[in-house]
Amino acid sequence: MEIDMRKFALIVLSGLTVCLAGMASAGAAIVTVTYSGTVASGSDPVNFFRAGDNFVGAAYQAVYVFDTSLGETFNSPTSNYPLGGNFFGSPSPALSATLTINNVSLTFTPNQHGFIRGISDTASLIQHEAKHLSSDGPLSGYVNLIHRLFRFNDNLYPASLTGSFSHTVDFRDDIFAIVEIEYRNPVNGLYSAFVHANFAPTSVTISSGVPEPATWALMITGFAAVGFIAYRRKAKAAMAAA
């Protein structure tokens, strides 16, 4: 049996291109949002973040990871959001969140509530929320992490939830940025974490999780080569058996 390897290679490349294009579309829904700044006010009496008396004024960073295709979604040219979580009976668009204060990090899965929003019209706003609720295991409690930046008579912030955006916060930004962390042992009632704080973010960066086009090209070429070799070996074995 004669095998047209060139035709086979074209079939493999065509199939992989379609497959990876679908993966690229799915990847475009993944968004990472990073806020950096300082703790403006609040308390950490259990000293969870090991800052002691220097808790207020300590450096912080909050990193959210969202899948904008999950949950209840609304899309328009000037306003977009997905909203979900156990509280709403739908998947949370917030996949993970990490809060770092004084180089001590807490990472959690926002199972209870996730929300990402962009508005760009006569005013503009970006909003990111993640809430985790736990009632199982040795600890019960919750983490609630919220950032909202609003500008009046200014369309600086993008309505689109994906794509790249970075901004240095200034006096024109109306800021609401908080964290609430409460974890305690349900048996003895002792808290392992009790943090309530307001943040003063100085910067925000938004990036999508889509690989660069060159990366896709390498993946297509690499997978096609693997498929070609596997098919060639199978064909040789079949001809030898004949």
Secondary structure, 3 states (H helix, E strand, C coil): CCCCHHHHHHHHHHHHHHHHHHHHHHHCCEEEEEEEEEEEEEECCCCCCCCHHHCCCCEEEEEEEEECCCCEEEECCCEEEEEEEHHHCECCCEEEEEEEECCEEEEECCCCEEEEEEEECCCEEEEEEEEEEECCCCCEEEEEEEEEEEECCCCCCCCCCCCCEEEECCCCCEEEEEEEEEEECCCCCCEEEEEEEEEEEEEEEEEECCCCHHHHHHHHHHHHHHHHHHHHHHHHHHHHHC
